[in-house]
């Protein structure tokens, strides 16, 4: 192997699931909450009896704040036990949305170090659940067990792409799959990646073979949704290689080297508040693929190309 050859990244099934599953599939829907009429004495009693480290403060389904064991300790230290929960709660709360990929929750646990996050419905803004690291682990283990017992993709109608290439008489055979991604439609984000995955499975590719590619396509689809008015994902399938072009007429990338730095993002605040724009899209695409290149013109758009081989 050449010293400059890129080492292939092995994507485990659990990593793929963290992209495919949504927060709502892991969250706990049985939410223990407080309302503004509760006092610090109530908080102390509930945290002690339930052996938990925090509680959301909710009024008419809407999250007002979070009160943690640290807030309680600080209150006890000051000797002000007669206060209401709204006097000591934290109002700046990091919220997850139920339709976010589970990988977003994993990143936020790593970033903030919190023990739990409240989960809200994106449309109504109402609290619909609570998620902890333990909830994520249980969800992933349960899904892995289900896939194992169901013999993942058993009975999936398959062609054999190798036979397709050899049976057709031509100098070079290529199959193209094209998908349009509308910009700003966060509820449908990830749909096209799922469709491409199903298409490749139908063609006889194994899940292990396409796992890296699908994660890269999902990251690219999210970028189309977040930063552009829409674009196309075009997968070209040929013997021994799958190449994907992601083309948009968006704002373009001014500094590609800077955009490739993990954590760098030009996403506006409202996008970050929606749970997107962490600045890991392009670095993850590069990590998951064998080859990647970007051609971008500010004000005109971007053509991102990446590929994986056998």
C-alpha positions in Angstrom: 0.0 0.0 0.0 1.2 3.5 -0.8 2.2 5.7 2.1 -0.3 8.3 0.8 -3.2 5.9 0.4 -6.1 6.7 2.6 -7.0 4.1 5.2 -10.5 2.9 5.0 -12.8 3.7 8.0 -14.8 0.8 9.3 -18.3 1.9 10.3 -19.9 -0.3 12.8 -23.6 -1.2 12.7 -24.2 0.8 15.9 -22.8 3.9 14.3 -25.1 3.5 11.3 -28.1 3.1 13.6 -27.2 6.3 15.4 -27.7 8.1 12.1 -30.9 6.2 11.1 -32.8 6.2 14.4 -34.5 9.3 15.6 -34.5 10.8 19.1 -38.1 9.9 19.6 -37.2 6.2 19.3 -34.9 6.4 22.3 -36.5 9.1 24.5 -38.5 8.3 27.6 -42.1 9.5 27.0 -43.1 9.1 30.7 -42.0 12.5 31.9 -41.9 13.6 35.5 -42.3 17.3 35.5 -42.9 20.2 37.9 -45.0 23.3 37.4 -44.3 26.9 38.6 -46.3 26.4 41.8 -43.9 23.8 43.1 -41.3 24.8 45.7 -37.7 24.0 46.4 -38.9 21.7 49.2 -40.9 19.7 46.6 -37.8 19.4 44.4 -35.7 18.1 47.2 -38.3 15.5 48.1 -38.8 14.3 44.5 -35.1 14.1 43.6 -34.4 12.2 46.7 -37.3 9.7 46.3 -36.9 9.2 42.6 -33.1 9.2 42.7 -32.8 11.5 39.7 -30.6 14.5 39.0 -33.0 17.0 37.4 -36.5 17.9 36.5 -38.1 20.0 33.8 -40.5 22.9 34.8 -43.5 22.8 32.5 -46.6 24.9 32.1 -49.4 23.9 29.7 -47.0 21.5 27.9 -44.4 24.1 27.3 -40.9 23.9 28.8 -40.0 26.9 31.1 -36.7 25.7 32.4 -34.7 22.9 34.1 -33.9 22.5 37.7 -30.9 20.3 38.5 -29.4 18.9 41.7 -26.7 21.5 41.4 -29.4 24.3 41.4 -30.9 22.6 44.6 -27.5 22.4 46.3 -26.8 26.1 45.6 -30.2 27.0 47.0 -29.7 24.8 50.1 -26.3 26.4 50.7 -27.9 29.9 50.7 -30.5 28.7 53.2 -33.5 29.9 51.0 -35.7 26.8 51.1 -38.9 28.8 50.7 -38.3 29.8 47.1 -40.3 28.6 44.1 -38.8 26.4 41.4 -38.9 29.3 38.9 -36.6 31.3 41.2 -33.8 28.8 40.9 -34.4 27.0 37.6 -32.1 27.4 34.6 -34.0 29.1 31.8 -31.4 28.6 29.1 -32.1 25.0 28.3 -30.5 23.0 25.5 -33.4 21.1 23.8 -33.4 18.2 21.4 -36.2 17.7 18.9 -38.0 14.4 18.6 -37.3 14.1 14.8 -33.5 14.7 15.1 -31.2 11.8 14.2 -30.0 10.1 17.4 -26.4 11.0 16.4 -27.2 14.7 17.3 -28.1 13.6 20.8 -24.9 11.7 21.1 -22.9 14.7 20.0 -24.7 17.0 22.5 -24.1 14.7 25.4 -20.4 14.7 24.5 -20.4 18.5 24.0 -22.3 19.6 27.1 -21.7 16.7 29.5 -25.3 16.9 30.8 -27.1 13.9 32.3 -30.3 14.4 30.3 -31.9 16.6 27.7 -35.6 17.5 27.3 -37.1 16.6 24.0 -39.7 18.8 22.3 -42.0 18.4 19.3 -40.6 20.6 16.5 -44.0 21.9 15.3 -45.7 22.6 18.6 -42.7 23.3 20.8 -44.3 21.1 23.5 -42.3 18.8 25.7 -42.7 15.2 24.6 -39.9 13.3 26.4 -36.6 13.2 28.2 -33.5 11.4 26.9 -30.4 10.2 28.8 -27.3 8.3 27.8 -28.8 5.2 29.2 -31.9 5.6 27.0 -29.7 5.8 23.9 -27.7 2.7 24.9 -31.0 0.7 25.6 -32.4 1.9 22.2 -29.4 0.8 20.2 -29.1 -2.5 22.0 -32.8 -3.2 21.4 -32.5 -2.4 17.8 -29.4 -4.5 17.3 -31.2 -7.4 18.9 -34.2 -6.9 16.7 -32.1 -6.9 13.6 -30.2 -10.0 14.7 -33.3 -12.0 15.3 -35.0 -10.8 12.1 -31.9 -11.6 10.1 -31.5 -8.0 8.8 -32.9 -7.5 5.3 -33.9 -11.2 5.0 -36.3 -11.7 2.1 -35.3 -8.3 0.6 -35.9 -8.6 -3.1 -32.5 -8.4 -4.7 -30.9 -8.2 -8.1 -27.2 -8.9 -8.4 -25.5 -5.8 -9.6 -22.4 -7.9 -10.7 -24.7 -10.0 -12.9 -26.2 -6.8 -14.3 -22.8 -5.5 -15.3 -21.7 -8.7 -16.9 -24.9 -9.7 -18.6 -25.3 -6.4 -20.5 -23.1 -6.1 -23.6 -21.3 -2.7 -23.5 -17.9 -1.2 -23.3 -18.8 0.3 -20.0 -22.1 -0.1 -18.0 -23.2 2.4 -15.4 -26.4 2.7 -13.5 -27.5 6.2 -12.2 -29.9 6.9 -9.4 -30.9 10.6 -8.9 -32.8 12.2 -6.0 -33.9 15.8 -5.4 -33.6 17.3 -1.9 -35.7 20.3 -1.1 -34.0 23.0 1.0 -35.3 23.8 4.4 -37.6 20.7 4.8 -36.2 19.4 8.1 -39.0 16.9 8.6 -38.0 15.0 5.5 -34.3 15.3 6.0 -32.7 11.8 5.6 -35.5 10.5 3.3 -33.4 10.5 0.2 -30.5 8.7 1.9 -32.9 6.0 3.0 -34.2 5.6 -0.5 -30.7 5.3 -1.9 -29.9 2.7 0.7 -32.9 0.6 -0.2 -32.0 0.9 -3.9 -28.5 -0.3 -3.3 -29.7 -3.2 -1.2 -32.1 -4.1 -4.0 -29.2 -4.2 -6.3 -27.5 -6.8 -4.1 -25.0 -4.6 -2.2 -24.6 -5.7 1.4 -25.2 -3.4 4.3 -21.6 -3.7 5.4 -20.4 -2.6 2.0 -22.6 0.6 1.7 -22.6 1.6 5.4 -19.9 4.3 5.0 -21.4 5.6 1.8 -24.9 6.1 3.3 -23.6 8.0 6.3 -21.7 10.3 3.9 -24.8 10.7 1.8 -26.9 11.5 4.9 -24.4 14.2 5.9 -24.5 15.7 2.4 -28.3 15.6 2.4 -28.4 17.5 5.7 -26.1 20.2 4.2 -28.5 20.6 1.2 -31.4 21.0 3.6 -29.6 23.4 5.9 -27.6 25.7 3.6 -29.3 25.7 0.2 -32.7 26.1 -1.5 -32.3 22.5 -2.6 -30.2 20.3 -4.8 -29.7 16.8 -6.3 -28.0 13.7 -5.1 -26.7 11.6 -8.1 -25.3 8.1 -7.4 -23.4 6.5 -10.3 -23.0 2.8 -9.9 -20.3 1.0 -11.9 -18.2 -2.2 -11.5 -16.2 -1.9 -8.3 -17.2 1.6 -7.5 -20.1 3.9 -6.4 -19.6 7.6 -7.0 -22.0 10.3 -5.6 -22.3 13.9 -6.8 -24.2 16.4 -4.6 -25.1 19.4 -6.6 -26.8 22.6 -5.5 -27.2 26.2 -6.6 -26.7 27.5 -3.1 -24.5 30.2 -1.6 -21.3 28.2 -2.3 -18.3 27.8 0.0 -15.9 30.7 0.3 -13.1 28.9 2.1 -13.1 25.1 1.5 -10.1 24.5 3.8 -11.9 26.3 6.6 -15.1 24.4 5.9 -13.2 21.1 6.2 -12.2 21.9 9.8 -14.3 19.9 12.4 -16.7 22.1 14.2 -16.6 25.0 11.8 -20.1 26.0 10.7 -21.7 29.0 9.0 -25.1 27.9 10.2 -27.1 30.8 11.6 -28.4 30.7 15.2 -31.9 29.6 14.3 -30.5 26.6 12.5 -28.4 25.7 15.5 -31.5 26.1 17.7 -33.2 23.5 15.4 -30.5 21.1 16.3 -28.5 21.2 13.1 -25.3 22.9 11.8 -22.7 21.3 14.1 -20.0 21.7 11.5 -19.1 18.0 11.2 -20.8 17.3 7.8 -17.8 17.7 5.4 -15.2 16.1 7.8 -17.5 13.1 8.3 -18.0 12.7 4.6 -14.2 12.7 4.0 -13.7 10.3 6.8 -16.3 7.8 5.5 -15.3 7.8 1.8 -12.3 6.7 -0.2 -12.2 9.8 -2.4 -13.7 13.2 -2.0 -13.4 16.5 -3.9 -15.3 19.8 -3.8 -15.8 22.4 -6.6 -17.6 25.5 -5.3 -18.2 29.0 -6.5 -19.5 31.5 -4.0 -22.9 32.8 -5.0 -23.4 30.1 -7.6 -23.3 26.7 -5.9 -21.3 23.6 -5.0 -20.5 20.2 -6.6 -19.4 17.8 -4.0 -18.2 14.4 -5.2 -17.2 11.3 -3.2 -16.9 7.6 -3.8 -16.3 4.2 -2.3 -14.8 1.1 -4.0 -14.9 -2.6 -3.3 
